[in-house]
């Protein structure tokens, strides 16, 4: 089986989302450069979660940030 | 890794499994459907079902977006890919989904310009870099993916990109669940709800499950401990005679969903009166098309799409697998004529498909032995 699939499941189409860290924000274009846990970087649409700051975590699906993990809920 | 390691702790997993054992009534058989293909994948990847008592059965639901695309829709995509000047873009798994006679990958081998993209935004970028080509994006997925397509279309309109269009095959999760509950084939006790769909739509749309059908539902995360805890929460509702929507995935899912995503979806999409689901047939108001405001970017209006209905192959039992009526290995062609390398049915193509999950994680021999 494909190693990426083994590690992450279907990232291209399924109900799968990846927690990514914001590296840089391009407010003018509504995009952010983000890094996946494996280090892979990609441009992410941030219109649904703006404003976004460098360093924070976003939940990304199909190139779009859908939400942000809530640290307080995580602690519970 | 933060947000992940905490939810893969084996010791905690065994503790939750102990609580599950204490929550079940001996002699009662529980059937809990995990709606989402991402859950199915995680269950077999981490062996979550091995930690459950034998009277707690996880049934796989229709939540793999690749698996529910009917053959006729793939044929439509292939026809579009062969249109002169078209660059046809889609997610990776779609290229391997069998149409009536071939896949999009076969179409590519025949000379069609079929390209894999990781997001609709990548497809729009291709359109901007290739102004002399017609770039079509084959949009699939549930409410998790639909906002991404919607935002891309809004961007295409704002930037006046005219050589970009979308063949919209987005589907919605509530109508097939309702269809399953109305089906006499299946008796379910409760549901593990799709976490990432709920990130967009919120927990509220799932209230019909307890309100109209008296079925508990727990919106769940995707790590092994998330799933175990969600099973426990469903069982505790059943033990207490409760039927409610609970949100196990509150670290990500707000009760009301992502309002901006819902707003852009309602601007860009409108419900289709009917849509054909693989194995489930036609379901009313279960899929999206582009709204009139985005008609210029609708590939089905810009090109001639055959729209021919193709019956599923007789040997393939994806329909029964998607409805949770049979286990993947009970299909006649599972692991023999149908494998991930040469799939007949969609459930064997996507890693989120129940058949591929069973096959890839070596569950075939064990389950046959037990049966």
Interface residues (C-beta under 8 A of the other chain):
Chain A: X1 X5 X6 X9 X10 X11 X12 X13 X14 X15 X16 X17 X19 X37 X42 X43 X45 X47 X48 X49 X57 X59 X61 X62 X63 X64 X66 X67 X69 X70 X73 X74
Chain B: X1 X2 X3 X4 X6 X36 X37 X38 X41 X42 X45 X63 X64 X65 X66 X91 X92 X93 X94 X116 X118 X119 X120 X121 X122 X140 X141 X142 X144 X145 X147 X148 X151 X152 X194 X195 X196 X197 X199 X200 X222 X250 X251 X252 X253 X254 X258 X260 X261 X264 X340 X350 X351 X352 X360
